[in-house]
């Protein structure tokens, strides 16, 4: 039986996109959470927030 599935269109020689870095900062009344993700790894910190 013939394969009738259509191949996905190609974009020529374009390189696939790749995530280089991502991060988040969450501030609460008592602390600040910071997380950073890169190709090298993951780092983060939790600090006491400023009193309001």
Backbone bond lengths (Angstrom), bond angles and torsions (degrees), N, CA, C in turn:
res aa  C-N    CA-C-N  psi(-1)  N-CA   C-N-CA  omega(-1)  CA-C   N-CA-C  phi
1 X - - - 1.442 - - 1.529 108.90 -
2 X 1.303 117.21 140.75 1.463 122.29 -178.10 1.526 110.84 -74.25
3 X 1.326 116.09 144.22 1.467 121.57 176.64 1.522 107.98 -84.11
4 X 1.324 118.03 111.01 1.458 122.07 -176.17 1.523 113.68 -94.56
5 X 1.318 118.12 0.97 1.461 121.01 -179.18 1.526 109.50 -68.75
6 X 1.318 115.28 135.26 1.465 120.69 177.90 1.523 109.00 -86.98
7 X 1.316 118.20 134.07 1.464 119.24 176.52 1.521 110.62 -70.88
8 X 1.312 115.90 152.40 1.465 121.07 177.96 1.525 108.97 -64.79
9 X 1.327 118.39 142.56 1.464 119.70 178.61 1.518 110.59 -63.12
10 X 1.316 116.18 138.91 1.466 119.72 179.79 1.521 108.97 -97.02
11 X 1.321 115.45 154.57 1.463 121.45 179.94 1.526 110.10 -104.85
12 X 1.276 117.58 27.61 1.458 120.24 178.93 1.519 110.63 77.37
13 X 1.330 116.23 -131.57 1.457 121.35 -176.31 1.524 112.71 -100.61
14 X 1.327 118.42 18.53 1.471 120.95 -178.69 1.531 110.09 -64.89
15 X 1.307 115.83 138.75 1.458 121.84 177.90 1.524 109.71 -76.48
16 X 1.330 118.76 144.40 1.468 119.77 177.05 1.524 110.36 -66.33
17 X 1.331 116.10 146.08 1.463 119.98 179.00 1.512 109.63 -71.75
18 X 1.319 115.51 149.51 1.449 121.78 -176.07 1.513 108.96 -139.83
19 X 1.321 116.95 134.72 1.455 121.26 177.98 1.525 108.77 -71.88
20 X 1.328 116.56 125.85 1.463 121.03 -179.16 1.524 110.55 -93.76
21 X 1.333 118.06 -44.47 1.461 120.72 -179.48 1.523 109.75 -155.90
22 X 1.322 115.32 150.15 1.464 121.74 175.42 1.514 107.50 -145.13
23 X 1.314 116.00 152.09 1.454 118.74 -179.50 1.508 111.73 -155.44
24 X 1.330 114.44 163.97 1.464 120.53 177.64 1.519 108.39 -145.26
25 X 1.302 115.31 142.55 1.468 121.82 172.56 1.518 106.34 -127.91
26 X 1.313 116.51 122.28 1.464 120.81 177.59 1.519 108.21 -119.62
27 X 1.326 115.36 120.78 1.464 120.55 -179.13 1.515 109.33 -107.35
28 X 1.313 115.99 127.41 1.456 122.36 175.40 1.510 109.52 -120.70
29 X 1.311 117.35 177.31 1.462 119.47 -178.40 1.531 113.14 -66.58
30 X 1.327 117.99 -24.88 1.463 119.94 -175.89 1.519 114.19 -112.05
31 X 1.332 117.99 -17.99 1.458 118.93 -178.15 1.524 111.63 -158.52
32 X 1.346 114.87 162.83 1.459 123.07 176.99 1.521 107.85 -121.48
33 X 1.322 116.48 126.95 1.459 122.97 179.38 1.524 108.07 -107.86
34 X 1.327 116.70 127.16 1.455 122.06 179.09 1.519 108.80 -125.96
35 X 1.341 117.33 128.04 1.465 122.03 178.10 1.520 108.07 -132.20
36 X 1.343 116.56 134.74 1.460 122.17 178.40 1.525 108.69 -131.52
37 X 1.337 116.13 132.87 1.460 122.09 -179.72 1.520 108.31 -121.71
38 X 1.332 116.78 126.56 1.464 121.87 176.52 1.522 108.09 -133.76
39 X 1.315 116.34 -179.84 1.461 119.72 176.26 1.524 111.18 -61.85
40 X 1.320 117.15 -28.41 1.460 121.43 -177.91 1.520 112.86 -76.50
41 X 1.335 118.23 -23.19 1.455 119.89 -179.60 1.519 112.19 151.38
42 X 1.324 114.75 -162.27 1.463 122.19 -177.07 1.521 109.00 -121.45
43 X 1.334 116.69 134.15 1.460 121.19 174.58 1.522 108.08 -129.48
44 X 1.300 115.88 158.81 1.449 119.07 178.92 1.506 111.64 -166.71
45 X 1.324 115.19 165.12 1.459 120.41 177.12 1.524 109.05 -152.66
46 X 1.323 114.42 154.03 1.460 122.06 173.03 1.522 105.59 -126.50
47 X 1.332 116.04 123.48 1.464 121.21 -178.45 1.509 109.61 -124.04
48 X 1.305 115.34 149.82 1.460 119.98 175.21 1.519 109.02 -66.11
49 X 1.321 116.54 134.54 1.465 121.46 -179.03 1.520 110.84 -80.00
50 X 1.308 114.90 162.06 1.464 120.50 177.66 1.516 108.44 -75.37
51 X 1.329 115.90 143.02 1.470 119.95 177.30 1.511 109.68 -71.67
52 X 1.321 115.44 140.20 1.467 119.49 -179.14 1.498 110.65 -114.91
